[in-house]
C-alpha cells in the first residue's frame, strides 16, 4: 500500500492569523485566570476604549455637563469618573481594546470568524500588511462607535470591528472572476491552485463594478441586517456578557470594504483591451 508523502497541516492558517488568535486567547486567559477583579478593572481602564474620554479631549464642557447629571446613589458617577480617569484620551486604546474580550464565547466567536475571513485576506496581502490593516480597521471601528456614543463611559472591547473589516475586505476579491476564492459550482480547489492564487493574486475590480454583482450586493445587505439585528437583540438573547457594539462592526466592515486597496499588494489596475 502506498501513501501520499505530502501531509496536510492540521491548521492551514497563515502564521499571522494564528499569532493574532493566540494573542486574543492568551490575553483573555491571563485576565480570567490570573488577575484579580480589581486588577482587571485597572486593565479595562487602561486598555479598553471609552468614547467619553475622546470627547472630553475635544469638548470637556460637554462631558462635565454629563457627569453633573449622573446619579450618585447608583454608582454611575463613580464608575464614569473611574473610566474617565485624568481625562487623558489614551490614544492607544483605539487599538488595544480589540485585544480584550468580555468572556470566552466572545473570544471564540471572534477567533472563528477571524480564521474564516482573515485567512484569505492575510494570504493575499501578507503578514505585515495584515497587521497594519488590523490596526487601521480597529481604529475605524472605535471612531465609528464614538460617532454614535459621544458621551458614553461604557468601555468597548473586542476584535469584532477588525474581524468585520476582514469580511468587508474579502468581498473585494472573493467574488472576482478568476480570483483566488472565486465561487465554483463544485466549490473545490486543489493545493496547486491555492498556492498559485496566493502567489499571483488577481487585481481588484473597482467597487463600482463589483457592486453590479448580485452576490456582492446580497452579501453586504445580509451582513448589515444581521449585524444590526444582533446589535439590537444582544441583550435579550444573552449572546455575551454585554451588548454588541454594532456601530463599531459596521465601521470596521465599511473600512475594510472601502480601504482594502490601500493594503493590497496585487496589481491595482485591470487591463482591458479593445
Rosetta blueprint (number, residue, H / E / L):
1 X L
2 X L
3 X L
4 X L
5 X L
6 X L
7 X L
8 X L
9 X L
10 X L
11 X L
12 X L
13 X L
14 X L
15 X H
16 X H
17 X H
18 X H
19 X H
20 X H
21 X H
22 X H
23 X H
24 X H
25 X H
26 X H
27 X H
28 X H
29 X H
30 X H
31 X H
32 X H
33 X H
34 X L
35 X L
36 X L
37 X H
38 X H
39 X H
40 X H
41 X H
42 X H
43 X H
44 X H
45 X H
46 X H
47 X H
48 X L
49 X E
50 X L
51 X H
52 X H
53 X H
54 X H
55 X H
56 X H
57 X H
58 X H
59 X L
60 X H
61 X H
62 X H
63 X H
64 X H
65 X H
66 X H
67 X H
68 X H
69 X L
70 X L
71 X L
72 X L
73 X L
74 X L
75 X L
76 X H
77 X H
78 X H
79 X H
80 X H
81 X H
82 X H
83 X H
84 X H
85 X L
86 X L
87 X L
88 X L
89 X L
90 X L
91 X L
92 X L
93 X H
94 X H
95 X H
96 X H
97 X H
98 X H
99 X H
100 X L
101 X L
102 X L
103 X L
104 X H
105 X H
106 X H
107 X H
108 X H
109 X H
110 X H
111 X H
112 X H
113 X H
114 X H
115 X H
116 X H
117 X H
118 X H
119 X H
120 X H
121 X H
122 X H
123 X H
124 X H
125 X H
126 X L
127 X H
128 X H
129 X H
130 X H
131 X H
132 X H
133 X H
134 X H
135 X H
136 X H
137 X H
138 X H
139 X H
140 X H
141 X H
142 X H
143 X H
144 X H
145 X H
146 X H
147 X H
148 X H
149 X L
150 X L
151 X L
152 X L
153 X L
154 X L
155 X L
156 X E
157 X L
158 X L
159 X L
160 X H
161 X H
162 X H
163 X H
164 X H
165 X H
166 X H
167 X H
168 X H
169 X H
170 X H
171 X H
172 X H
173 X H
174 X H
175 X L
176 X L
177 X L
178 X L
179 X L
180 X L
181 X L
182 X L
183 X L
184 X L
185 X L
186 X L
187 X L
188 X L
189 X L
190 X L
191 X H
192 X H
193 X H
194 X H
195 X H
196 X H
197 X H
198 X H
199 X H
200 X L
201 X L
202 X L
203 X L
204 X L
205 X L
206 X L
207 X H
208 X H
209 X H
210 X H
211 X L
212 X L
213 X L
214 X H
215 X H
216 X H
217 X H
218 X H
219 X H
220 X H
221 X H
222 X H
223 X H
224 X H
225 X H
226 X H
227 X H
228 X H
229 X H
230 X H
231 X H
232 X H
233 X H
234 X H
235 X H
236 X H
237 X H
238 X L
239 X L
240 X L
241 X L
242 X L
243 X L
244 X L
245 X L
246 X H
247 X H
248 X H
249 X H
250 X H
251 X H
252 X H
253 X H
254 X H
255 X H
256 X H
257 X H
258 X H
259 X H
260 X H
261 X H
262 X H
263 X L
264 X L
265 X L
266 X L
267 X L
268 X L
269 X L
270 X L
271 X L
272 X L
273 X L
274 X L
